[in-house]
Amino acid sequence: MAIPNVELRNGVTMPALGLGTWQLTGQTCVAAVKKALALGYTHIDTAIFYGNHAEIAEAIRDVDRAKLFLTSKVPPGRLRHDDVIAACEETLRELGTDYLDLWLIHWPNKGIPMEETFRALKKLHDEKKVRAVGVSNFTVRHLKEALKVSEVPIAVNQVEFHPGLYQKELLAFCKEHAIRVTAYSPLGRGGLTDDAALAEIGKAHGKTAGQVCLRWLHQHGVAAIPKASTEEHLKENMDIFDLSLSDEEMARIDALPGKRLVNPPFAEFDD
């Protein structure tokens, strides 16, 4: 089945499933992106921090740009107004494109006023260098501050989200403010693919534990960007849209124990 789109608050449509490219570099990255595109993926997620813009540019060179959804992110050390502008222009050059579909603040930085960062995001949006703007790794506290100062719609909050880290309150806040949540590490960095409860639910549907994870996210209205480099995994991740989890199965997954896996020293999480 084709990957469905979700509508962002500014009217831009984004595929509900994309390819995450963290730790994909060199020809492995080029090959993975090309395989994904051949299978029907159009949403490719990257970041300045990943250091793979050139490889992605190589992979998408002969693809109709209008059919792609490209996301990249500006690192927390480059959130001053002029730095955000320069980082975006650098990203556009490296990716070989005139615009990004989505440009995110990769991590919040309490040392730089959000108002300054969002002024730059508005400028890039007004100049049509980015179609939509958003954030990543923002808590409810960060989002409340951002919503006060941003003059451009905050379309997405990309965060760690999976059955081992069900961020229920954050998801509710984002839905209330029409901010789409995108899950990175949606399979718990691979740790959930062997989970017994998820495997049991999957077996009842003829699916894997990983597919149950992705479907659980989809039914919660959360987009996902799992990393995959083999054709087998790329296909498996796509094969979730004919699956429907029952209310009981969703509740069982909601209640699974777990913990945050991505927590660098500079992070400002509330938990």
Backbone torsions as a table, in degrees:
resi	resn	phi	psi	omega
1	MET	NA	148.0	178.6
2	ALA	-68.8	151.2	177.6
3	ILE	-74.8	123.6	-179.7
4	PRO	-75.0	160.6	175.9
5	ASN	-99.8	155.4	169.4
6	VAL	-119.8	149.8	-178.9
7	GLU	-96.2	129.8	175.6
8	LEU	-83.9	165.7	-170.2
9	ARG	-65.4	-18.5	178.0
10	ASN	-97.7	10.8	176.9
11	GLY	93.4	-11.4	176.8
12	VAL	-70.3	139.5	177.4
13	THR	-100.0	141.4	-177.4
14	MET	-130.3	132.3	176.0
15	PRO	-58.6	137.9	-176.7
16	ALA	-70.9	-15.0	178.7
17	LEU	-134.1	131.9	178.7
18	GLY	-134.0	-179.1	177.5
19	LEU	-103.4	117.9	172.2
20	GLY	-81.6	139.4	-174.3
21	THR	-121.4	15.3	175.9
22	TRP	-60.3	132.3	-178.7
23	GLN	70.8	8.3	171.4
24	LEU	-97.3	118.1	-178.3
25	THR	-138.0	169.8	175.9
26	GLY	59.2	-152.7	-176.9
27	GLN	-69.3	-21.2	173.8
28	THR	-62.2	-41.5	178.1
29	CYS	-66.8	-47.7	179.6
30	VAL	-56.1	-47.8	-177.7
31	ALA	-65.3	-41.1	-179.0
32	ALA	-63.5	-43.9	-179.3
33	VAL	-66.5	-42.4	178.9
34	LYS	-62.6	-42.2	178.1
35	LYS	-62.4	-44.2	-179.2
36	ALA	-60.8	-45.7	-179.5
37	LEU	-62.7	-39.2	-180.0
38	ALA	-65.6	-29.6	-179.3
39	LEU	-83.4	-14.3	178.8
40	GLY	119.4	0.0	172.0
41	TYR	-68.2	145.7	173.1
42	THR	-131.4	-15.4	-177.0
43	HIS	-95.4	112.8	-179.6
44	ILE	-117.7	125.1	-177.2
45	ASP	-109.8	128.4	178.2
46	THR	-142.3	-170.5	179.3
47	ALA	-165.0	154.9	175.8
48	ILE	-55.3	-42.2	-177.6
49	PHE	-59.6	-27.5	-176.4
50	TYR	-74.0	-23.5	177.6
51	GLY	66.7	29.3	-177.4
52	ASN	-126.7	20.0	179.2
53	HIS	-57.7	-41.4	-177.1
54	ALA	-63.9	-40.3	179.6
55	GLU	-65.8	-40.7	178.2
56	ILE	-66.1	-39.4	177.1
57	ALA	-58.5	-41.2	178.8
58	GLU	-63.5	-40.9	-176.1
59	ALA	-70.3	-31.0	-175.3
60	ILE	-100.5	3.6	-171.6
61	ARG	-53.5	-39.9	-175.2
62	ASP	-101.4	15.2	-178.5
63	VAL	-99.3	142.0	176.4
64	ASP	-60.8	114.0	-175.5
65	ARG	-57.0	-35.1	-177.3
66	ALA	-64.1	-19.2	-178.7
67	LYS	-91.7	-2.8	-177.7
68	LEU	-101.4	155.3	170.7
69	PHE	-125.5	104.4	-175.6
70	LEU	-104.7	126.3	176.7
71	THR	-116.0	134.7	169.0
72	SER	-139.5	175.0	-170.3
73	LYS	-140.4	143.6	177.4
74	VAL	-95.4	130.7	-176.3
75	PRO	-70.9	159.9	-174.5
76	PRO	-63.6	-23.7	179.1
77	GLY	-80.1	-2.6	-176.7
78	ARG	-123.5	40.8	-175.3
79	LEU	-99.2	3.6	169.5
80	ARG	-66.3	151.6	-173.4
81	HIS	-48.0	-57.8	-175.6
82	ASP	-68.2	-29.9	179.1
83	ASP	-68.4	-38.1	178.6
84	VAL	-63.2	-43.2	179.1
85	ILE	-62.5	-48.0	-178.6
86	ALA	-63.8	-39.1	-179.6
87	ALA	-64.9	-39.4	179.1
88	CYS	-67.2	-44.7	-179.9
89	GLU	-63.4	-37.3	176.0
90	GLU	-63.4	-42.8	179.5
91	THR	-63.2	-43.1	178.9
92	LEU	-60.8	-42.6	178.6
93	ARG	-63.0	-45.6	-176.2
94	GLU	-66.4	-35.4	-179.7
95	LEU	-85.1	-10.3	179.1
96	GLY	68.2	39.5	-178.5
97	THR	-135.5	159.8	179.6
98	ASP	-88.9	-14.3	-177.4
99	TYR	-155.8	158.8	170.8
100	LEU	-106.7	146.5	175.0
101	ASP	-77.7	-31.2	-179.5
102	LEU	-149.8	130.0	-178.7
103	TRP	-125.5	119.6	-172.8
104	LEU	-114.4	147.7	164.3
105	ILE	-75.6	117.7	-171.3
106	HIS	-68.1	-43.3	177.6
107	TRP	-145.3	145.8	174.5
108	PRO	-68.4	155.0	178.7
109	ASN	-136.5	106.3	-176.5
110	LYS	-66.6	-12.2	179.7
111	GLY	-83.6	-7.1	-179.4
112	ILE	-126.5	125.0	-178.2
113	PRO	-58.7	131.4	179.5
114	MET	-59.8	-34.3	-178.5
115	GLU	-56.0	-40.2	-179.3
116	GLU	-65.7	-43.8	179.9
117	THR	-64.3	-45.5	-176.1
118	PHE	-72.0	-24.6	172.5
119	ARG	-62.4	-41.0	178.5
120	ALA	-67.3	-40.2	178.8
121	LEU	-63.1	-39.7	177.9
122	LYS	-63.2	-42.3	179.0
123	LYS	-60.2	-45.6	179.2
124	LEU	-63.8	-38.1	178.6
125	HIS	-67.6	-44.9	180.0
126	ASP	-62.6	-33.8	-179.9
127	GLU	-84.3	2.3	177.7
128	LYS	63.1	26.4	172.5
129	LYS	-83.0	-20.5	172.6
130	VAL	-135.0	138.6	-179.4
131	ARG	-84.2	-29.0	178.6
132	ALA	-149.8	152.9	178.6
133	VAL	-123.9	157.8	179.5
134	GLY	-165.1	-164.9	-175.4
135	VAL	-135.4	170.3	176.6
136	SER	-143.9	142.3	179.9
137	ASN	62.7	29.8	176.5
138	PHE	-92.9	132.8	173.0
139	THR	-85.7	177.2	175.8
140	VAL	-58.0	-41.7	179.0
141	ARG	-58.1	-46.5	179.0
142	HIS	-64.2	-41.6	-178.1
143	LEU	-64.5	-39.6	178.4
144	LYS	-60.2	-42.2	178.2
145	GLU	-65.7	-43.9	-178.4
146	ALA	-63.2	-42.4	-178.7
147	LEU	-64.0	-27.0	179.0
148	LYS	-71.9	-31.6	-171.4
149	VAL	-107.9	-18.5	-174.5
150	SER	-78.8	130.7	175.9
151	GLU	-98.6	3.3	177.1
152	VAL	-122.9	142.2	-177.7
153	PRO	-57.4	132.2	173.3
154	ILE	-85.5	106.6	-168.4
155	ALA	-86.8	-32.1	-170.9
156	VAL	-141.8	145.7	165.7
157	ASN	-124.6	111.1	-178.8
158	GLN	-95.4	120.2	-174.5
159	VAL	-140.6	164.4	169.9
160	GLU	-66.7	125.3	-176.1
161	PHE	-156.1	122.8	-179.9
162	HIS	-165.8	173.8	-178.3
163	PRO	-59.4	-20.2	175.2
164	GLY	-87.9	-5.7	176.1
165	LEU	-146.4	74.2	179.6
166	TYR	-82.4	100.1	-177.2
167	GLN	-87.6	73.5	-171.7
168	LYS	-62.3	-46.4	-177.4
169	GLU	-67.2	-40.6	178.6
170	LEU	-63.9	-43.2	179.4
171	LEU	-62.0	-42.6	179.7
172	ALA	-63.0	-41.2	179.3
173	PHE	-64.8	-43.8	-179.7
174	CYS	-63.8	-41.7	178.2
175	LYS	-63.5	-39.1	179.6
176	GLU	-60.8	-32.3	-177.0
177	HIS	-107.2	17.2	176.0
178	ALA	57.1	35.6	175.6
179	ILE	-101.1	121.6	-179.0
180	ARG	-76.8	131.0	175.2
181	VAL	-90.8	131.9	172.2
182	THR	-115.8	132.1	-177.3
183	ALA	-94.0	121.5	165.0
184	TYR	-98.7	161.9	-170.8
185	SER	48.7	47.0	-174.7
186	PRO	-67.7	-14.2	177.1
187	LEU	-106.2	19.9	-179.7
188	GLY	60.4	42.5	-176.2
189	ARG	54.2	34.6	177.7
190	GLY	88.1	-11.2	-176.1
191	GLY	-70.0	-20.2	-177.5
192	LEU	-89.9	-7.8	-177.4
193	THR	-71.6	-13.4	177.2
194	ASP	-110.2	8.7	-177.9
195	ASP	-66.5	130.5	-174.2
196	ALA	-64.7	-43.5	-178.7
197	ALA	-65.0	-42.6	179.3
198	LEU	-66.6	-38.4	178.5
199	ALA	-64.9	-38.8	179.2
200	GLU	-64.4	-44.1	178.1
201	ILE	-64.2	-42.7	179.7
202	GLY	-62.2	-40.4	-178.7
203	LYS	-59.7	-35.7	-179.9
204	ALA	-66.7	-20.1	-178.3
205	HIS	-112.4	1.3	-176.3
206	GLY	72.1	31.8	-178.3
207	LYS	-127.2	168.1	178.1
208	THR	-90.0	167.3	176.5
209	ALA	-61.1	-38.1	178.6
210	GLY	-63.4	-40.5	177.9
211	GLN	-65.6	-35.7	176.0
212	VAL	-63.1	-41.9	176.5
213	CYS	-55.1	-50.7	-176.3
214	LEU	-67.1	-37.8	178.1
215	ARG	-68.6	-38.5	175.9
216	TRP	-56.6	-44.9	177.3
217	LEU	-61.5	-47.3	-176.9
218	HIS	-59.7	-41.3	-179.5
219	GLN	-71.9	-18.7	172.6
220	HIS	-87.4	1.1	-179.9
221	GLY	79.9	20.6	-177.8
222	VAL	-104.2	127.7	174.2
223	ALA	-75.3	164.1	-177.7
224	ALA	-143.2	147.4	179.7
225	ILE	-131.6	65.0	178.7
226	PRO	-64.3	142.2	174.0
227	LYS	-82.7	138.4	176.0
228	ALA	-155.8	145.6	178.8
229	SER	-124.9	-14.7	178.9
230	THR	-99.6	151.8	178.8
231	GLU	-60.6	-36.8	179.9
232	GLU	-59.2	-48.8	-178.6
233	HIS	-71.7	-36.5	177.3
234	LEU	-60.7	-44.0	178.6
235	LYS	-66.4	-43.8	-179.1
236	GLU	-58.7	-43.6	-178.1
237	ASN	-65.7	-28.6	178.9
238	MET	-78.5	-23.6	-169.3
239	ASP	-87.8	58.2	-177.3
240	ILE	-126.9	-5.2	-169.7
241	PHE	-89.2	-1.3	171.5
242	ASP	-103.3	9.3	-178.3
243	LEU	-103.8	141.7	174.9
244	SER	-135.2	118.6	178.5
245	LEU	-86.3	139.5	179.5
246	SER	-73.9	165.6	176.7
247	ASP	-58.1	-39.2	179.9
248	GLU	-66.0	-41.9	178.4
249	GLU	-66.0	-41.8	177.4
250	MET	-60.0	-45.0	-179.4
251	ALA	-64.0	-38.5	178.3
252	ARG	-63.0	-41.9	179.4
253	ILE	-69.5	-40.0	177.9
254	ASP	-53.4	-34.8	-172.2
255	ALA	-89.0	0.1	-178.7
256	LEU	-63.4	140.7	177.3
257	PRO	-76.3	161.2	178.1
258	GLY	175.6	-168.2	-179.6
259	LYS	-157.5	165.6	176.9
260	ARG	-70.4	133.8	-179.0
261	LEU	-102.2	-27.2	-178.0
262	VAL	-107.9	105.7	-175.5
263	ASN	-148.8	69.6	-179.1
264	PRO	-65.9	161.4	-175.8
265	PRO	-57.8	-28.1	-176.9
266	PHE	-88.2	-4.4	-176.4
267	ALA	-65.2	152.4	-177.0
268	GLU	-123.2	50.9	179.7
269	PHE	-75.3	155.6	-178.1
270	ASP	-89.5	-11.8	-176.4
271	ASP	-95.9	NA	NA
